[in-house]
Amino acid sequence: MRHASWFLLLTLIGGSALGAEVEVISRPGDDKSTLETAAQVFPHPRQLHYQQLETIAFIHFGMNTFTGREWGDGSDDPALFNSTKLDANQWVSVLKQAGFKLLIFTAKHHDGFCLWPSDYTDYDIAASPWKEGKGDLLREVVDACNAQGMEIGLYLSPWDRHHPDFGSETYNEYYRNQLREILTNYGPFREVWFDGAGRTEPGPSGEVHQFDDEGFWRIIRELAPEAVLVGMGPDARWVGNEDGYARDSEWSVLPLTRDSVDSSLPPEELLLRHFEPKNRMDEDLGSLSALKGATALHWYPAEADVSIRPGWFYHPEEDSQIKSVAKLTDIYFGSVGRNAVLLLNIPPNKAGRITQADADTLLAWRQHLDEMFETNLVKDAAIRVGLEEVDPMILIDGNISTSIQAVNTLTFSFDTPVTLTNLLLQEAIEQGQHVAEWVLEAEAVGGWTEVVRGTTIGYKRLERFDAVTTSSLRLRVLKSRGAAWIGEVGFYTN
Ligand code: FUL
């Protein structure tokens, strides 16, 4: 029953049957064809890697740190940028201890001030007094990440309130040049974050800027092929709020387009040609009714972003408003636990350090999560799918690609009663996202009683509930798009 052998078998009998990150619907408008196609869409390896990071750190640092603003207008004097104890190694070391594996750094925010000495502008760190104009903060961050084994992501704000040509094609050329400059001289980058802000703001000429999105993505695919393009990019989407919470039903398979498509094109080409950058904020993005009318579907998971403080940049007056461990844990359940990646922002202060209070909170939060998920009670269960006994290791080995096909009820029996308060479920998403409804029940005097029920699972589903003590639990998949492959199950007490 090990998924691996099933996967191997399918691999042996032919590639295309396995699906891809983009799939064309053979009979658009037909429900059966739409759902069958949806079941075949699964992540590109770079998207799978990204989803498995679970939590990503975000650093907002720049001109706004010194002016106390959130959105600079691009007129601030570079002389304001100066930091006394700036230490990118401290950032990375705190974030690493807090369990992050990727850090996204704001090399340029909306104010246009560049934190590396750019060949394409004078409005950059070389014009500041920091290190007498010889500093390169992007280099320091990338070096610290590389030295400490942290992956690096790039935030290069498309909206630029300083550049005089914003609003015209000349600015696109500038942005393309800067992308090439950064991706050639720094890296390797694993994510590029395309902010949606400023897409309706007029530039100095009064024109709303028309971004060359496709041109930008193609440069990144060429120079940083492992990087996921997030936000206004086609590989992962902004969840739709800045609170860190995903939807209750968070599907990763979304309509790519309703236009006619050339099905002979490779998935990558279909994606770059047809993807439309826009905010996807509707509550329902992936049910059958949301997919209806699409001609092609793609793997487009959610990323939920939030700051540990009210602002994205550091402001001393917010020192007393650092989110608590309990709040961050709730956010974790509401993002990672709902099939999204959590992007958590931790802004360094003017001195160029993550404050002790932010660091302490982060470490306490991670420790709390580690303790919560330390002992998986499933290890002591006898597990059956229908009547067939299965090896519990398949469901607790931390590897979603060893999985069980939930053709039938999964039953977990214990020799002595267990008490649980938390549930973890994961689908083997390298095969796609299939489960649409499930229920966990416990055996009690008089029969089975419901513990918790939900809709989607996807990469991960986490639930908390009042303590239940029982010797037998069962998981039933009630609705699924084709076969439901369960990669991991966890029962925990805290
Ligand atoms: C938003 C920006 O306008 C904020 O300043 C911040 O960078 C946030 C992550 O994205 O769109």
Residues whose N, C-alpha, C, O or C-beta is under 5 A from the ligand:
A	BS01	FUL	E70 D195 G196 A197 W312
